[in-house]
Amino acid sequence: MTDHKQRERLEKALARVAREQGLDQERLRRWVSFLAPRGGLDRAIASGILSGYYLKGGVAIELRFAEHACATKDLDFGSRRRRCRPASARYGMR
């Protein structure tokens, strides 16, 4: 399937879900785009690369409070490595 056809299918699915749920299609598209990197972070935890992560800012508020939150266009997140040494040990500082 070509990229163009995949995009058309995605847009049709977004339009259908937005209509059925009474959501703004652009807002739904943004939620989907935020959830894609979140899936990668979840896989990193499952494989032991990360011990955890957290979403911050507008994305966290929008995902938690849905249509009652202000829209945002960026994604803020933090993470912790599983075996993190203090910066002083990593860089030979005292």
ChimeraX commands (.cxc) that place a marker at each C-alpha (Angstrom):
marker #1 position 0.00,0.00,0.00 radius 0.5
marker #1 position 1.38,3.42,-0.91 radius 0.5
marker #1 position 1.95,6.18,1.63 radius 0.5
marker #1 position -0.82,8.20,-0.04 radius 0.5
marker #1 position -3.35,5.38,0.33 radius 0.5
marker #1 position -2.31,4.75,3.94 radius 0.5
marker #1 position -2.78,8.45,4.71 radius 0.5
marker #1 position -6.20,8.44,3.05 radius 0.5
marker #1 position -7.26,5.41,5.13 radius 0.5
marker #1 position -6.00,7.07,8.30 radius 0.5
marker #1 position -7.82,10.32,7.49 radius 0.5
marker #1 position -11.07,8.43,6.81 radius 0.5
marker #1 position -10.72,6.53,10.07 radius 0.5
marker #1 position -10.00,9.75,11.98 radius 0.5
marker #1 position -13.03,11.43,10.38 radius 0.5
marker #1 position -15.27,8.49,11.27 radius 0.5
marker #1 position -14.09,8.26,14.89 radius 0.5
marker #1 position -14.27,12.04,15.34 radius 0.5
marker #1 position -17.83,12.05,14.00 radius 0.5
marker #1 position -18.91,9.07,16.13 radius 0.5
marker #1 position -17.34,10.46,19.32 radius 0.5
marker #1 position -18.28,14.10,18.70 radius 0.5
marker #1 position -14.62,15.20,18.66 radius 0.5
marker #1 position -12.78,17.74,16.57 radius 0.5
marker #1 position -10.89,15.82,13.87 radius 0.5
marker #1 position -7.75,17.96,14.22 radius 0.5
marker #1 position -7.67,17.37,17.97 radius 0.5
marker #1 position -8.09,13.62,17.44 radius 0.5
marker #1 position -5.25,13.67,14.88 radius 0.5
marker #1 position -3.03,15.41,17.44 radius 0.5
marker #1 position -3.89,12.82,20.13 radius 0.5
marker #1 position -2.96,10.00,17.75 radius 0.5
marker #1 position 0.35,11.73,16.94 radius 0.5
marker #1 position 1.10,12.07,20.68 radius 0.5
marker #1 position 0.27,8.43,21.39 radius 0.5
marker #1 position 2.63,7.07,18.71 radius 0.5
marker #1 position 5.85,8.14,20.51 radius 0.5
marker #1 position 4.28,7.00,23.78 radius 0.5
marker #1 position 4.07,3.48,22.35 radius 0.5
marker #1 position 7.80,3.60,21.65 radius 0.5
marker #1 position 8.47,4.71,25.22 radius 0.5
marker #1 position 6.30,1.86,26.54 radius 0.5
marker #1 position 8.31,-0.62,24.43 radius 0.5
marker #1 position 11.56,0.85,25.81 radius 0.5
marker #1 position 10.31,0.16,29.34 radius 0.5
marker #1 position 9.24,-3.38,28.42 radius 0.5
marker #1 position 12.68,-4.11,26.94 radius 0.5
marker #1 position 14.56,-2.62,29.91 radius 0.5
marker #1 position 15.99,0.43,28.13 radius 0.5
marker #1 position 14.05,2.85,30.33 radius 0.5
marker #1 position 12.83,2.38,33.88 radius 0.5
marker #1 position 10.02,4.89,33.36 radius 0.5
marker #1 position 8.92,8.13,31.76 radius 0.5
marker #1 position 6.45,10.91,32.36 radius 0.5
marker #1 position 4.53,13.26,30.14 radius 0.5
marker #1 position 4.59,16.94,30.99 radius 0.5
marker #1 position 2.93,20.13,29.93 radius 0.5
marker #1 position 0.03,20.57,27.56 radius 0.5
marker #1 position 0.08,17.02,26.20 radius 0.5
marker #1 position -0.30,15.54,29.67 radius 0.5
marker #1 position -3.15,17.91,30.46 radius 0.5
marker #1 position -4.89,17.31,27.14 radius 0.5
marker #1 position -4.62,13.51,27.36 radius 0.5
marker #1 position -5.93,13.58,30.92 radius 0.5
marker #1 position -8.75,16.10,30.53 radius 0.5
marker #1 position -9.55,15.57,26.81 radius 0.5
marker #1 position -11.65,18.33,25.25 radius 0.5
marker #1 position -11.65,20.39,28.46 radius 0.5
marker #1 position -7.94,21.25,28.07 radius 0.5
marker #1 position -6.18,23.79,25.89 radius 0.5
marker #1 position -4.71,22.37,22.70 radius 0.5
marker #1 position -0.94,22.12,22.38 radius 0.5
marker #1 position 1.43,21.33,19.54 radius 0.5
marker #1 position 4.47,19.99,21.37 radius 0.5
marker #1 position 5.31,16.90,23.35 radius 0.5
marker #1 position 7.27,17.17,26.60 radius 0.5
marker #1 position 8.46,14.07,28.40 radius 0.5
marker #1 position 11.18,13.02,30.77 radius 0.5
marker #1 position 12.76,9.65,31.38 radius 0.5
marker #1 position 15.13,7.83,33.66 radius 0.5
marker #1 position 17.65,5.31,32.50 radius 0.5
marker #1 position 17.59,1.99,34.27 radius 0.5
marker #1 position 21.22,2.17,35.49 radius 0.5
marker #1 position 22.05,5.83,35.81 radius 0.5
marker #1 position 25.28,6.88,37.51 radius 0.5
marker #1 position 25.70,10.39,38.91 radius 0.5
marker #1 position 27.11,12.92,36.45 radius 0.5
marker #1 position 30.21,13.26,38.60 radius 0.5
marker #1 position 31.00,9.56,38.11 radius 0.5
marker #1 position 30.28,9.64,34.39 radius 0.5
marker #1 position 32.52,12.62,33.71 radius 0.5
marker #1 position 35.26,12.09,36.30 radius 0.5
marker #1 position 34.19,15.10,38.38 radius 0.5
marker #1 position 34.63,15.36,42.13 radius 0.5
marker link #1:1,2 radius 0.2
marker link #1:2,3 radius 0.2
marker link #1:3,4 radius 0.2
marker link #1:4,5 radius 0.2
marker link #1:5,6 radius 0.2
marker link #1:6,7 radius 0.2
marker link #1:7,8 radius 0.2
marker link #1:8,9 radius 0.2
marker link #1:9,10 radius 0.2
marker link #1:10,11 radius 0.2
marker link #1:11,12 radius 0.2
marker link #1:12,13 radius 0.2
marker link #1:13,14 radius 0.2
marker link #1:14,15 radius 0.2
marker link #1:15,16 radius 0.2
marker link #1:16,17 radius 0.2
marker link #1:17,18 radius 0.2
marker link #1:18,19 radius 0.2
marker link #1:19,20 radius 0.2
marker link #1:20,21 radius 0.2
marker link #1:21,22 radius 0.2
marker link #1:22,23 radius 0.2
marker link #1:23,24 radius 0.2
marker link #1:24,25 radius 0.2
marker link #1:25,26 radius 0.2
marker link #1:26,27 radius 0.2
marker link #1:27,28 radius 0.2
marker link #1:28,29 radius 0.2
marker link #1:29,30 radius 0.2
marker link #1:30,31 radius 0.2
marker link #1:31,32 radius 0.2
marker link #1:32,33 radius 0.2
marker link #1:33,34 radius 0.2
marker link #1:34,35 radius 0.2
marker link #1:35,36 radius 0.2
marker link #1:36,37 radius 0.2
marker link #1:37,38 radius 0.2
marker link #1:38,39 radius 0.2
marker link #1:39,40 radius 0.2
marker link #1:40,41 radius 0.2
marker link #1:41,42 radius 0.2
marker link #1:42,43 radius 0.2
marker link #1:43,44 radius 0.2
marker link #1:44,45 radius 0.2
marker link #1:45,46 radius 0.2
marker link #1:46,47 radius 0.2
marker link #1:47,48 radius 0.2
marker link #1:48,49 radius 0.2
marker link #1:49,50 radius 0.2
marker link #1:50,51 radius 0.2
marker link #1:51,52 radius 0.2
marker link #1:52,53 radius 0.2
marker link #1:53,54 radius 0.2
marker link #1:54,55 radius 0.2
marker link #1:55,56 radius 0.2
marker link #1:56,57 radius 0.2
marker link #1:57,58 radius 0.2
marker link #1:58,59 radius 0.2
marker link #1:59,60 radius 0.2
marker link #1:60,61 radius 0.2
marker link #1:61,62 radius 0.2
marker link #1:62,63 radius 0.2
marker link #1:63,64 radius 0.2
marker link #1:64,65 radius 0.2
marker link #1:65,66 radius 0.2
marker link #1:66,67 radius 0.2
marker link #1:67,68 radius 0.2
marker link #1:68,69 radius 0.2
marker link #1:69,70 radius 0.2
marker link #1:70,71 radius 0.2
marker link #1:71,72 radius 0.2
marker link #1:72,73 radius 0.2
marker link #1:73,74 radius 0.2
marker link #1:74,75 radius 0.2
marker link #1:75,76 radius 0.2
marker link #1:76,77 radius 0.2
marker link #1:77,78 radius 0.2
marker link #1:78,79 radius 0.2
marker link #1:79,80 radius 0.2
marker link #1:80,81 radius 0.2
marker link #1:81,82 radius 0.2
marker link #1:82,83 radius 0.2
marker link #1:83,84 radius 0.2
marker link #1:84,85 radius 0.2
marker link #1:85,86 radius 0.2
marker link #1:86,87 radius 0.2
marker link #1:87,88 radius 0.2
marker link #1:88,89 radius 0.2
marker link #1:89,90 radius 0.2
marker link #1:90,91 radius 0.2
marker link #1:91,92 radius 0.2
marker link #1:92,93 radius 0.2
marker link #1:93,94 radius 0.2
view
